[in-house]
Amino acid sequence: MSLTERYVLAIDQGTTSTRCIVFDRRATVVAVARSPLPQSYPRPGWVEHDAARIWRDVRKLIPQALREAGLEPGQVAAIGIANQRETTVLWDRRTGVPVAPAIVWQDTRTAGLVAALGHGDLLREITGLPPSTYFSAPRIRWLLDQDPSLRVRAARGEILCGTMDTWLIWNLTGGDVFATDVTNASRTQLMSLSALDWDARLLALYDIPAAMLPEIRPSSAHFGTSFLGVPIGAAIGDQQAALFGQACFDPGDTKCTYGTGGFLLMNTGPRPATSTHGLISTVAYRIDGQPPAYALEGSIAIAGSLVQWMRDGLGLIATPSEIETLARTVDDNGGAYIVPAFSGLFAPYWRTEARGIIVGLTSYITKGHLARAVLEATAWQTRDVVDAMNADSGLTLATLSVDGGMTADNLLMQLVADVLGVPVERSMVPETVSLGAAYAAGLTTGYWTDLQDLRNNRHRAGVWHPAMPPAHRAAEHARWKRAVEAAVFVSRPAAPET
């Protein structure tokens, strides 16, 4: 490897692992270093991370990735950070030591606080987000409530708060830079979606001192210099990073990351789109010196986890990859539909009382039909969110860009194309979250020139075109909708006897 070549290093700090990936100018993965991240569940509904461990892992993984690539730090043009978004940590400014475990985005301990706080209309108006335990602000408030002295110290700037990007930037720069980016700030429920700054009304509502919050910067911008002497050129939330890595730079461009669940983001352009169909309005990214791009986001709660249920709960398959083989033993679902409302229905329905259901069971149904119904459930849930996005944005999806582990299932990709009626394109680079962070950092330092430079790197590993006749698609969609209605119906209490 030539010593004159230069590369970009991406830190992908996720919920279950932390990775450092080196990319070259053609967006090829040169080296990967990875460390698993255990989660702690001290009480029901509580999910925590050890923020100090996360930093130790990053401190170890960066030189490990460089060694694997055979690189010296001077050959790295920039570092980009992508991170799990709403996970929150508080730490002591003087010592750099966390004052409590990081509270993970999945944690629901703040449910009572969120219900008591109310102000749902105000929150949606300012932030584009509904009241939820999902976001950072209730967690910060909860931590400050546990120890009132923390709020006093936070008001003096002695206690700092941030999402994982802020925590890593602080440590990478030796405490010189205390900053976050607009995508992560938009997930705290403390930032104005229009002003792109902390909102005084929300700080007062949550009783959170402004002095403990980081400076908000563009996603692609300078975030200081790391301990290696390499500039940090980007910070961006993981799902927005995947959108950026897929080169979804134009209004209407949409990506879906399929894993345990599914995350769909649609680029809606320079103005936020107000959702009336159960979606979240958020910042997609911002390049320094340019207007922000906004996005609509919708989440599928159960996707890959439904395949895991087929394996672990029913024992119908031994490995997740077998689901496609089993589903291909039949030509259709035999009239069976699975609505995986294991914890209620998410976007666009938001019916927490709904429960999972299998509709259309007859003696004709085999495990092959059930396997097909499992894959179709992910496809139809994608359709539900896309329909909501089209309605809210006034745009029309032309192509869906996909990434994530489930995209290895070719039948699933064909089913998604069929139910959407548009092509589905799988990225050649599976690490689109890391790639998005690398792209944003490389733009900051001039490693890549502009967005067109990034588009030129866009290569697809597969494209699936819709093959389902429109009339058949409409009929199947109507049956899926009736199955969803049944999932809500079965959760209703029985009528009292007379």
Buried (B, 14 or more C-beta within 10 A) or exposed (E): EEEEEBBBBBBBBBBEEBBBBBBBBEBEBBBBBBBEBEEEEEEEEBBBBBBBBBBBBBEBBBBBBBEBBEBEBEBBBBBBBBBBBBBBBBBBBEEBEBBBBBBBBBBBBBEEBBEEBEBEEBBBBBBBBBBBBBBBBBBBBBBBEEBEEBBEBBBEEBBBBBBBBBBBBBBBBEBEBBBBBBBBBBBBBBBBBBEBEBBEBBBEBBEBBEBBBBEBBBBBBBBBBBEBEBBBBBBBBBBBBBBBBBBBBEBBBBBBBBBBBBBBBBBBBEBBBBBEBBBBBBBBBBBBEEEBBBBBBBBBBBBBBBBBBBBEEEEBBEEBEBBBEBBBEBEEBBBBBBBBBBEBBBBBBEBEEBBBBBBBEEEEBBBBBBBBBBBBBBBBBBBBBBBBBBBBBEBEBEBBBBBBBBBBBEBBBBBBBBBBBBBBBBBBBBBBBBBBBBBBBBBBBEBBEEBEBBEEBBEEEBEBEBEBEEEEBEEBBEBBEEBBEBBBEBBEEEEEEE
